[in-house]
């Protein structure tokens, strides 16, 4: 009996959810656009810093390299609320960056998400570069590549795995709740993302809105996983 | 580059070469003049590949002197762009056939890239249409030919080939022999070949340097 009630509950939620999506509900789409804006910003910064840093970590030998690698690998599994907590301490009014008034803004949330994405980009880029074919360097040298061309060509050979790193990091930032909730405050029309909206709407008993957003998040996840699968096939070829 | 025939292309004096500081090759004295293809012959582990890596400037000597056209190689990068090498197990860049063959030409800032790519592909028996294919669309034999074409396109003075007939069929082996002779005839290349395929070598050169356990055992007078 209870099972039937839950099933009805969910099926009604799905129907209402699709209705909200396709009728262009402003609140739902505001959360979607905020999520896309936020994740694009954090990914842009993460890629700009993470790819060169990851390449350096995987390609060059320098003192302390193993320690840096260990730190980056550890940060791969850092809980989102811990990142939220640390960034909160820095950007809140009493923090060292308080004067920039970043708390409860998209920029503030982007800082937190960048910290989440950066270790993924760095670690996977470093692994991609480390795992390039051992014949690659000799091949590039015998063809006449030197200096910057040698480095960029090595990076280009690892491009599929680096794209894979970017997709993985994108999946992490779009699915997280802790950073967005703590640093964004879940402010309607402003810092509310898909995940924080789902949390709020479910708490309020508004399953339809939650499910509408959940379907969108699932669709995004499907596209990301399909991309990962495609890239894996491509890099294995 | 212009080669002075009176000066050896390579001159090796008291060379010790190896990996991670561990010597695997010792050459007291070796002079290679621009007199046509030379083969380094020996069993596995005799030091042929290490010697080729040294001559391709991929591996610096642990000690000793490596001269290229009378000048010390390595210090000023002398000779490094005048030699290219086909690895024993060639690697193709994750790009199209055209991009693979054009890569070295672009790295050297050369012009007329397209025509040289087509010419190099034709030398190894591949049609220009082949240039559009991607690296993963090639068979093992085709990949080896593309790798060879990418070296031929550069028209370097020295063409080093490490076991060029390993894992290829009879027809491809004869094509490679012909390409080596063509490179000599067309732009005066000095082919240096590491192999243990003596029968195939008969169709390329009789100038052979025999190697054993990391040393030169016998060389032409």
Interface residues (C-beta under 8 A of the other chain):
Chain A: X133 X135 X136 X138 X139 X141 X142 X143 X144 X145 X146 X149 X153 X156 X157 X159 X160 X237
Chain B: X53 X56 X57 X58 X81 X84 X85 X86 X87 X89 X90 X91 X93 X94 X103 X104 X107 X108 X135 X136 X150 X151 X154
